[in-house]
Amino acid sequence: MRGGKGDSLQAAKYRLAQSDEALLRLCRLCVSIKTHCEGMSLDDATKFFEENCYYEHKPAYQEALRGTFDPQYLYYTVGKLEILKLRRDYQQQEGASFSLKKFHDEMLRHGAPPIRLLRELMLKNSAAWNEIL
């Protein structure tokens, strides 16, 4: 049944799950940078997940350990930030004629190239092509 009280509860559950996954991805981004650039220890990375992602010790340790060897550990968040930057730049370029539908249609029209190439395909100002984040 659509439109009932259950729908808003179901939507809230999805929003909560989405927020939980976003928090995990942000914690991965922080831990990856701190581990590889600032020398964060595995113990400190584990504690970071426990305190900021609210994980129990074992899953926090597994996430921290994964960050030491998985090169794709932070790509979801970096990719999201790159797409949001592209959207802002495209919106500025298009002005009043901008719409999310237009942006998404244009982006998807090109398949799945790297964001840097999408910037070249979608943005007229070549000076903006290398402005990733």
C-alpha positions, 0 to 999 in steps of 0.5 A, spaced: 500 500 500 503 506 497 502 513 501 501 509 508 505 510 514 509 504 513 512 508 507 515 513 511 518 508 516 521 504 510 524 511 507 527 513 514 530 506 514 533 507 507 535 514 509 539 511 515 542 505 512 544 510 506 547 515 512 551 509 515 554 507 509 556 514 507 559 514 514 563 508 513 566 511 506 568 517 510 571 514 515 575 509 510 577 516 506 580 519 513 583 512 515 586 511 508 589 518 508 592 518 515 595 511 514 598 512 508 600 519 509 601 520 516 603 514 519 597 512 523 598 505 526 593 499 525 591 500 532 589 507 531 585 506 525 581 501 529 580 505 534 578 511 529 573 506 526 570 504 533 569 511 535 567 515 529 563 509 525 561 506 531 563 499 530 565 493 535 572 492 535 572 486 530 569 489 524 573 496 526 579 492 526 577 488 519 576 495 516 583 498 518 586 492 516 583 492 509 585 500 508 593 497 509 592 493 502 586 495 498 588 501 493 580 502 492 579 503 499 577 510 498 575 511 491 567 511 492 568 517 496 573 521 492 569 519 486 563 522 489 566 528 491 569 529 483 562 528 481 559 533 485 565 538 483 563 536 476 556 538 477 557 544 480 562 546 475 556 544 470 551 548 473 555 554 473 556 553 466 549 552 464 546 557 469 539 558 468 538 552 463 541 547 468 537 541 471 539 535 475 536 531 469 540 535 464 546 534 468 545 526 469 543 525 462 549 529 459 553 525 464 550 518 462 550 519 455 558 518 455 558 512 458 563 511 464 569 514 462 574 517 468 571 523 471 577 527 468 575 525 461 567 527 463 570 534 465 573 535 458 567 532 455 562 536 459 565 543 460 566 548 455 572 552 459 578 548 458 581 551 464 576 547 468 578 540 466 584 539 471 580 542 477 578 535 480 577 537 487 
